[in-house]
Structure formats: C-alpha cells, structure tokens
C-alpha cells in the first residue's frame, strides 16, 4: 500500500496531537523539568533527563528522579555550590544504564563551568552570524561542554560525526518550543 501525501500529513498531525498533550507529561521524561520554575533548574533537569532518554520511559523517569534527588531537588543551586564531599556522597553505581556516577559528576562539573561563564545554556547555543545551520551551534555547545576527554563525552552527541543528536535536539525542543499546550517550556527566546 502506497500512502498519499495527504495521508502522511494526516498521520503526522495525529501523532503530533497525541504527543503534544498535557496528558502525555505524566508518563514522559519531560515531567522532570516540569517540577521546576527557575530557568536554570529547568535547563539542567531537561538536559540531564534527555541525556539518559534511551530505553524504557519508566526507567528513564526513575533514574532522572534519582539524579534530581542527588542534587537535593535543586539542580542549579547544587551545581553552583557543591563541594568535593558532596560529590563523594554520590553512590558509585550506574545512574542509568551506561550513564554512571562518573559521567554524572563529569556533567555536574561541566554545568558549573558553563554557568560560571553564562547565565543560561541558551547563551552557549546561540547561532553565530557565520554559522549556516544549527549543527554548528550544537557542535560548539558540545565542545564547550566537554572541556576535557572523558568517558562521559559519549553522552553528548556530535552532528559533525554524523549523529542525529536526537537527545540533544529533544532537550532543545523542550526549551525553545512554545505553544498553548504547555508540554514544552519555550523559555529560550533567542
């Protein structure tokens, strides 16, 4: 059976309507950043939740909740104020599948470095005048986030290495897209 163009568009519209519904939030990793109101908390919770978004959604949500609990349910405050002893208290086991405690600490330290330089992750993703598409912006963010070689870098994909960067794009969609449905946040304006 060959689908006509209209049938394809109808199917895509139907799926978009299904997933872009407030009812969908309760069973999706986007529920994690929805627990917060501070822009930086939303960014961090969204980025971390999207970074581990592979496999079973229930498992992703449980593991993202564990990360929030490890940060005292105040991600930005934790990142800006953690001490070595706070990091030592993070259990030395997997956070989510191949994302382990070492990767989590790598992310926390890199978040701190970025938030020391920028008010928002949005500032790192802004497209520069000489960039012709968003792939450049994603790669620049990746290079800025990964300041040193570390096993955790595998969790931040590179469009320059032919990755679709699906988890990064999902996190970005949550921050950028704004409509009346209330699923995505639309907190990034530039």
N, C-alpha and C positions, 0 to 999 in steps of 0.2 A: 504494500500500500504506500503510495506516494502522498505525502501531505502537501496541501496547497499553502501558499504563503500566509493567507488569512488564518488557516487552521493553526499554523505555527505561532503566529502572533496571539491568537486567542489562548492557546495553551500557555504561552509565556505570561500573558496578562493574568490568567487564572492562578498560576504558581506565584507570581509576584504578590497578588492579593492575599493568598494563603499565608505566605511567609512574612508579609509586611502588615501584621496584625498584632495588636497588644496581647491577644490571647497566646500568641506564639512565644512571648518573652519568658513565660514561666518554665518552659522546657528547653530553653536555648542558653548558650553561654553569655548572650547579651544581658541576661539577668544580673550578672556580676557587676558590671559597671553601673547598672541601673540602681544599685544600692547607694550610690554616692551622689552628692550635689556639687562638690568642689571640682572645678575643671580638671585639675591635675590628678585628682583621685580617679576620675572617670577615664582619663587618658591611660593611666598606669593599669588600672583594673581591666580596661578594654584591651590594651596591648598584651598583657600577660594572658588573659583569657583566650584571645585569638591565637597567641603563640603556641598554646597547647591544644588547639582545636583540631585534633585528629583522633579518630576512634569514636567510641560511644559517647553521646552527648551527656548522659547522666554522669559518667566517669569524668568527663571534662569539667562539668559544673562542680562536682565534688572536689576535684583537685584544685580548681580555681578558688573555691571557697577556702581550702586549706592554705593557699598562698595568702589570701586576704587575712586569715586568722594569724598566720605567722607574722604579719605586719600590723597586728593589733587592730585590724579593720580600719586602718587609717594610712593607706599606702603612701601618700605624699609626705606626711609627717614622718613616717618611719624612714623613708628613703633619705630625707634631708637630715635626719638626726640619729641614725643607727650608729652603734659602736661595734667594735670587734667582738665584744662579749655578746651583743645581740645576735650577730651572725653565727657565733659559736653555738648558740642555742637552737639553731635550725637543724632539725634531725637529718642525719646523714643517710638518707634513703631517697628513693625516687619520688619526685613530686608528681610527675605524670609520664608514664611510660619511659621514654628515653630522656626526658627533661628531668635531670636530677638536682639535688641540693646545690651542687657546684655550679650548675647552669643558672639556677635561681639567684645565687649570690653574685654571679657574673652580671646578670641583668640588673640587680639592685645597685651594684656599684656603677654601672654604666648609666642607669637612670639618674643617679646622684650627680655624676659628672655633667650630664646634659642639663639637668635642672639648675645646676650652679651657673651655667652659661646662658640658659634660655628660660623664659617664663613658662613656655608651653612647648610640647612636642611639635605643635603646629609650626613653630618658627623654624624648626630643622627641616621640615618637609616643603616649605615654600619653594615654588618653582622660580629659578633664576631666569633673568632675561635671555641668557644664551642657551637655555635648555629648550629643546623642541617637544619633549613629551614628559610624562610623569615618571617614566622609568629612570630618568636621570635623578629626579628628586628622591625616589626610593633608594637608589644606589648610594646617593650622597648621605641619606639618613643612615643606611646600613654601615657605611664607612665611618661615620661619626659615632654611631652606637658601639661599634666593635673597634675599640681603640687598640686592642692587642689580640694576638692569636690566642684562641681559647676554644675548647670543645663546644662551648655554648653558642658560638657563632653559627653553627649549623641550624639553629632555630630562627635565624633571621635570614630569609632567602634573598637571593640576588637576581634581579632581572637581567643583569649583564652575563649571568651564567645560564641563561635560558629558562629560569624559573618563572612560573606564572605568578609567584609571590601571593598565592591565594589567601593565606592567613593574614599577611600584612595588608592586603587590599581590603579584606573584611574589616579589620580594625580601622582602617582609614574611612571606609564607608560609614561605620558607626559614628565616627567623629564629624564627618562632613555632611552627610545627607540629612536633610531636614524636610519633613512633611507633616501633615496633620495627624498621622497615625501614631506617632510617639514611640516608635520602635527604635529608630536611630536618633542620635543626640543633636546633630547639627551645631555643635559648639565651636567648630572651626569655621571662621568666616572668610579667611583669605585664601 
